[in-house]
């Protein structure tokens, strides 16, 4: 099976490129240039042996965002340069987490860090995107891009159900443009702080283990998802996720619950585990330690 990864910066990409060459491991490059170059770093596609070559024991580690099954892009990277903005509140984006989507195994999930700060633009986006969910307490701004769920925070963006890496870049570039174009028109927009809609309870259910174990006190995982969605239950009551064998679902579940109503667990609300790629980016000055 071929797999793909990307990186927090081009230096790490170059390190990976050199190492695979040195080991004689075949690989392909998927480039975001030029159209998506402000929201992506080149990705590498290789077989399992390539993944092993990038994480050998006793050698300097190449820090990647994670690995997912490779799927050919359905769309082409635009050949035109991306637009620039006089007041750029988005900045640049880099994917720090790349993982299979727990809600749909045929899709991917990603988390990107930003050099800009989106806090100020959220009320203006909320005024124009009637289908979105704005939570000023987070602050978070969540909307559906077709079947993709996008959760925006002050300085990071989580995308669930992206088709593949190029589709992930497309989504980030679409957000970059919409954010900056809205910000440029803010003098003509009445900001809105109302929370109109929430992602459906089904999005929470898809990120639960589906064991119907009843440890949460509900008869089924679906019933528990409905209670969490309504603000009547803490998501941390899901013992298989927060204390059992389904811990790998934790991050995705917290993302969607925070998007619903600023809810994580009392322990995790406002904080989240950071991957090695995210810590590397913070150490090199790309992104902040907190939203």
Secondary structure, 3 states (H helix, E strand, C coil): CCEEECECCHHHHHHHHHHHHHCCCCEEEECCCCCCCCCCCCEEEECHHHHHHCCCCCCCCCCECCCEECCCCCCCCCCCCCCCCCCCCCCCEEEEEEEECCCCCCCEEEEEEECCCCHHHHHHHHHHCCCCEEECCCCEEEEEECCEEEEECCCEEEEEEECCHHHHHHHHHHHHHHHHHHHHCHHHCCCCCCCCCCCCHHHHHCCCCCCCCCCCCCCCHHHHHHHHHCCCCCHHHCHHHHCCCCHHHHHHHHHHHHHHHCCCCCCCCCCCCCCHHHHHHHHCCCCCCCC
